[in-house]
């Protein structure tokens, strides 16, 4: 009788295990959007809506994948309304771009082209010294592009292998997951976990901010030499968005080896091919030329919302990543070449006088090598322009 009970118990456990496995398999194959929004997403949407003048910003419903919740970027509640408001407010600049570059009437499908022309022609246009106009274009674009980013996240999740889905569902993390986590907003829990994993792996190999003195000197010298004179001999130059391409060149000059793969979505690499005397092609990974993917691929060392905090922690040889609207997406990269001991004064968002330790930044788009305190350098305006800056691990 005892043996029979044991056998029946084993059989029941086997059947239950098969049942659970079936449910588990279904979970791994099902991805759904649920009426659940994380606290992080809500807080980001509320903060951006408080100063965004073109339309209300809302948090998207999260993706539910098995036991894993995946945050998406915040978006305009009504993209058409937001774009129309932006057009009305910037009609003179947009009309100039349309006529000068013979562009079609502006729509949601070609706004990226208008924005690209705006960025590439800054130094030759009357609004170059208008912080207000540049800020309007940058802050609007930072939210406008998020719909496309969310679509990309959904496509990547849908295309994940069974092994990757199993790891994601069990809340495990390894390098296979990097392709997904570098797409997510930096405030998402999964992105944070991926960043922690990267920093842990780097700390096992070498300090996350350590280059040898020789390599650090090489990186800084390269940045100084090419900040205002781009190296078009060895690399392609993107007039409208070259900041990350330049940052990658600096990092390579500092001794970091490329990680070459067969896909632009993975690794960190650049390949120059001389086709003929007149034709040279350049291929890159997205992490080589896009600020958000560069920062998240390398890993984030620390986050800062005031210039005082950033200046206290930054070192010569650090890459700094700007998030223009604090929406979890980095859109600009600079490189610190020198840190001073002098204190600079500034006013915060409440009009209080604060101070920070001055440091010098080399960057592209716009191309310069300047002290943060210099005119034409807006890194110190973090508090008044609602952006944050992170120090990138290298």
C-alpha positions in Angstrom: 0.0 0.0 0.0 2.8 2.4 0.9 4.6 1.7 -2.4 1.3 2.4 -4.3 0.9 5.7 -2.6 4.5 6.7 -3.4 4.0 5.6 -7.1 0.7 7.6 -7.3 2.5 10.6 -5.8 5.3 10.4 -8.3 2.8 10.1 -11.1 0.9 13.1 -9.9 4.1 15.2 -9.6 5.1 14.1 -13.2 1.7 15.2 -14.6 1.8 18.5 -12.6 5.3 19.1 -13.9 4.3 18.5 -17.5 1.3 20.8 -17.0 3.5 23.6 -15.5 6.0 23.1 -18.4 3.2 23.6 -20.9 2.1 26.8 -19.2 5.8 27.9 -19.0 6.2 27.3 -22.7 3.1 29.3 -23.5 4.4 32.1 -21.3 7.7 32.2 -23.2 5.9 32.5 -26.5 3.4 35.1 -25.5 4.2 38.8 -25.3 1.4 41.1 -24.4 0.8 44.8 -23.6 -0.9 45.2 -20.3 -2.7 48.0 -18.5 0.2 48.5 -16.1 2.5 51.4 -16.0 5.6 51.4 -13.7 6.1 54.1 -11.2 9.4 55.1 -12.9 7.6 55.7 -16.2 4.8 57.7 -14.6 7.3 60.0 -12.8 9.3 60.6 -16.0 6.1 61.4 -18.0 4.9 63.8 -15.3 8.2 65.6 -15.0 8.5 66.1 -18.8 4.9 67.2 -19.2 5.5 69.9 -16.6 7.7 71.8 -19.0 7.0 70.4 -22.5 5.1 73.1 -24.3 4.0 71.2 -27.4 1.8 68.4 -26.0 1.1 66.1 -23.1 3.7 63.4 -22.5 2.4 60.0 -21.3 3.8 56.7 -20.2 3.2 53.7 -22.5 1.7 50.5 -21.1 4.5 48.0 -20.3 5.2 44.7 -22.1 4.5 41.6 -20.1 6.7 38.7 -21.0 6.3 35.7 -18.8 7.3 37.0 -15.4 9.2 39.9 -16.8 7.8 43.5 -17.1 9.5 45.6 -19.7 9.2 49.4 -19.5 8.8 51.4 -22.7 9.7 55.0 -23.4 7.3 57.9 -22.7 5.6 59.4 -25.8 3.5 62.3 -26.8 -0.2 61.5 -26.0 -1.1 62.9 -29.5 1.8 63.0 -31.9 -0.1 65.0 -34.6 -1.2 67.7 -32.1 2.4 68.0 -30.7 3.9 68.3 -34.2 1.4 70.9 -35.3 2.1 72.9 -32.2 5.9 72.6 -32.8 5.4 73.8 -36.4 3.4 76.8 -35.4 6.0 77.8 -32.8 9.0 77.4 -35.2 7.6 78.4 -38.6 10.4 80.7 -39.5 13.2 78.2 -38.9 11.2 75.3 -40.6 10.4 77.5 -43.6 14.1 78.4 -44.0 15.1 74.7 -43.9 12.4 73.8 -46.4 13.5 76.4 -48.9 17.2 76.0 -48.4 17.3 72.2 -48.7 14.2 71.9 -51.0 12.4 69.7 -48.5 8.8 68.5 -48.8 6.2 69.9 -46.5 6.9 68.8 -43.0 5.1 65.7 -41.7 5.7 63.1 -39.0 7.4 60.9 -41.6 10.0 63.4 -42.7 10.6 65.4 -39.4 13.8 63.5 -38.9 15.1 65.0 -42.2 14.3 68.5 -41.0 16.0 67.9 -37.7 19.1 66.5 -39.4 19.4 69.6 -41.6 18.8 71.8 -38.6 21.7 70.2 -36.7 24.1 70.0 -39.7 23.7 73.7 -40.5 23.8 75.2 -37.0 27.1 77.1 -37.4 25.9 78.7 -40.7 22.5 79.9 -39.5 21.3 82.9 -37.6 19.8 80.8 -34.8 23.2 79.2 -34.0 23.6 81.4 -30.9 20.0 81.0 -29.9 20.0 78.6 -27.0 16.2 78.8 -26.9 15.6 77.6 -30.5 18.2 74.8 -30.2 16.6 73.7 -26.9 13.2 73.6 -28.5 14.3 71.4 -31.4 16.3 69.1 -29.2 13.7 68.6 -26.5 10.9 68.1 -29.0 12.9 65.5 -31.0 13.9 63.7 -27.8 10.2 62.7 -27.2 9.1 62.6 -30.8 11.5 59.8 -31.7 10.4 57.6 -28.8 7.5 56.0 -30.7 10.1 54.5 -33.2 12.3 53.4 -30.3 9.4 51.6 -28.7 8.5 49.8 -32.0 12.2 48.7 -32.2 12.0 47.3 -28.6 8.9 45.3 -29.4 10.4 43.9 -32.6 13.6 42.8 -30.7 11.6 41.1 -28.0 9.4 39.3 -30.6 12.6 38.1 -32.5 14.4 36.7 -29.4 15.4 33.1 -29.4 13.9 30.5 -27.0 17.1 30.5 -24.9 17.0 34.3 -24.6 13.3 34.3 -23.8 13.9 31.6 -21.1 16.7 33.7 -19.5 14.6 36.8 -19.6 11.6 35.1 -18.1 13.7 33.7 -15.3 15.2 37.1 -14.6 18.7 36.0 -15.6 21.2 38.2 -17.4 24.2 37.6 -19.6 25.8 39.1 -22.7 23.0 37.6 -24.9 20.6 40.0 -23.3 22.7 43.1 -24.1 21.0 43.6 -27.5 17.7 44.2 -25.7 18.8 46.1 -22.6 20.7 48.8 -24.5 17.4 49.6 -26.3 15.4 50.2 -23.1 15.0 53.5 -21.2 17.8 53.9 -18.6 15.2 54.1 -15.8 13.7 50.6 -16.5 14.6 47.8 -14.0 15.8 45.5 -16.8 18.1 48.2 -18.1 19.5 48.8 -14.6 20.1 45.1 -14.2 21.9 45.0 -17.5 24.1 47.9 -16.5 25.0 46.3 -13.2 26.0 43.2 -15.1 28.2 45.2 -17.4 30.0 47.0 -14.6 30.5 43.8 -12.7 32.1 42.2 -15.8 34.3 45.2 -16.3 35.4 45.3 -12.7 36.5 41.7 -13.0 38.8 42.7 -15.9 39.9 46.2 -15.1 38.7 49.3 -13.2 35.6 50.7 -15.0 37.3 54.1 -15.4 41.0 53.1 -15.7 43.1 53.5 -18.8 46.9 53.4 -18.5 48.5 56.8 -18.2 49.9 56.4 -21.7 46.6 55.4 -23.3 44.7 58.2 -21.4 47.2 60.7 -22.7 46.8 59.4 -26.2 43.0 59.7 -25.9 43.1 63.2 -24.6 45.7 64.3 -27.3 43.5 62.8 -30.0 40.4 64.7 -28.6 42.3 68.0 -28.6 43.7 67.5 -32.1 40.4 66.6 -33.7 37.8 68.4 -31.8 37.6 71.3 -34.3 39.3 69.5 -37.2 37.6 66.1 -37.7 39.7 63.2 -38.8 38.2 62.5 -42.2 41.2 60.6 -43.4 40.5 57.5 -41.2 36.8 58.0 -40.3 33.6 59.2 -41.9 32.3 62.6 -40.6 28.6 63.0 -39.9 27.9 66.8 -40.1 24.5 66.5 -38.4 25.4 64.0 -35.6 29.1 63.2 -35.2 29.4 63.3 -31.4 29.4 59.6 -30.8 31.5 58.8 -33.8 34.1 61.2 -32.4 33.8 59.6 -28.9 34.4 56.2 -30.4 37.5 57.4 -32.2 38.8 58.9 -28.9 38.2 55.6 -27.1 40.0 53.7 -29.8 42.9 56.1 -29.7 43.0 55.4 -25.9 43.7 51.8 -26.6 40.3 50.1 -26.4 40.0 47.2 -28.9 37.0 47.0 -31.2 34.5 44.2 -30.8 33.7 43.3 -34.4 30.6 41.4 -35.3 28.6 40.7 -38.4 25.7 42.8 -37.3 25.4 46.6 -36.8 23.2 45.9 -33.8 26.0 44.1 -31.8 29.5 44.8 -30.8 31.4 48.1 -31.1 33.3 48.5 -34.4 34.2 50.5 -37.4 35.5 49.2 -40.7 37.0 51.4 -43.4 37.1 49.9 -46.9 39.0 51.5 -49.8 37.1 50.5 -52.9 39.0 52.6 -55.3 41.1 55.8 -55.5 37.9 57.8 -55.3 35.6 55.6 -53.3 36.0 54.7 -49.6 33.2 53.2 -47.5 32.7 53.1 -43.8 30.6 50.6 -41.9 29.9 50.9 -38.1 28.0 49.2 -35.3 25.2 51.4 -34.0 27.0 51.6 -30.7 29.9 53.3 -32.6 27.8 56.2 -33.9 24.7 56.5 -31.6 24.9 58.2 -28.2 22.3 56.1 -26.4 23.7 52.8 -27.6 27.4 53.9 -27.0 26.6 54.8 -23.4 24.5 51.8 -22.6 26.9 49.4 -24.3 29.9 50.7 -22.4 27.8 51.0 -19.1 26.8 53.9 -16.9 29.2 54.7 -14.0 27.1 57.4 -12.3 24.1 59.7 -12.9 23.9 63.5 -12.2 21.2 66.1 -12.3 23.3 69.2 -11.3 26.5 70.5 -12.7 27.8 70.7 -9.1 27.5 66.9 -8.7 28.8 66.1 -12.2 31.9 68.3 -11.8 32.7 66.9 -8.4 32.8 63.3 -9.8 34.1 63.7 -13.3 37.7 63.1 -14.2 39.9 63.8 -17.2 39.4 61.0 -19.6 35.7 60.5 -18.8 33.0 60.3 -21.4 29.8 62.2 -20.4 26.4 61.3 -21.8 23.5 63.9 -22.0 19.9 63.0 -21.7 18.2 66.1 -23.0 14.7 65.5 -21.4 15.5 62.9 -18.8 13.4 60.3 -20.7 16.0 57.6 -20.3 17.6 58.1 -23.8 21.0 59.6 -24.2 21.3 61.9 -27.2 24.8 63.5 -26.9 28.3 62.5 -25.9 31.2 64.7 -24.8 34.8 63.9 -23.6 36.5 65.5 -20.6 40.1 66.5 -21.3 41.0 68.5 -18.3 39.7 69.4 -14.8 40.5 72.7 -13.1 40.6 73.6 -9.4 38.8 76.9 -9.9 35.2 77.3 -8.8 32.6 78.7 -11.2 29.3 80.3 -10.1 25.8 79.7 -11.6 22.1 80.0 -10.8 20.0 76.9 -10.3 16.4 76.5 -11.4 15.2 78.3 -8.2 17.6 81.3 -8.8 20.0 80.2 -6.0 23.7 80.8 -6.6 25.7 77.6 -6.7 29.2 76.6 -7.6 31.1 73.9 -9.5 34.6 72.9 -10.3 35.4 73.8 -13.9 36.4 71.2 -16.5 37.1 71.2 -20.2 35.0 69.2 -22.9 36.0 68.1 -26.4 33.0 67.2 -28.6 31.5 67.2 -32.1 28.2 68.7 -33.2 28.8 71.3 -32.3 32.6 71.0 -32.7 34.6 72.6 -29.9 37.1 72.1 -27.1 36.0 74.5 -24.4 35.7 75.0 -20.6 32.2 74.3 -19.3 32.1 77.9 -18.1 32.8 79.3 -21.6 30.0 80.7 -23.8 28.6 78.3 -26.3 29.0 75.4 -23.9 25.7 74.4 -22.2 26.8 71.5 -20.0 26.5 73.8 -17.0 22.8 74.4 -17.7 21.6 71.1 -16.5 19.3 72.5 -13.8 17.6 75.2 -15.9 17.2 73.1 -19.1 15.9 70.0 -17.4 18.6 67.6 -18.6 20.7 65.1 -16.8 24.3 63.8 -17.5 25.8 60.4 -16.8 29.5 59.5 -16.6 30.1 56.5 -18.9 32.2 53.5 -17.8 35.1 52.8 -20.2 
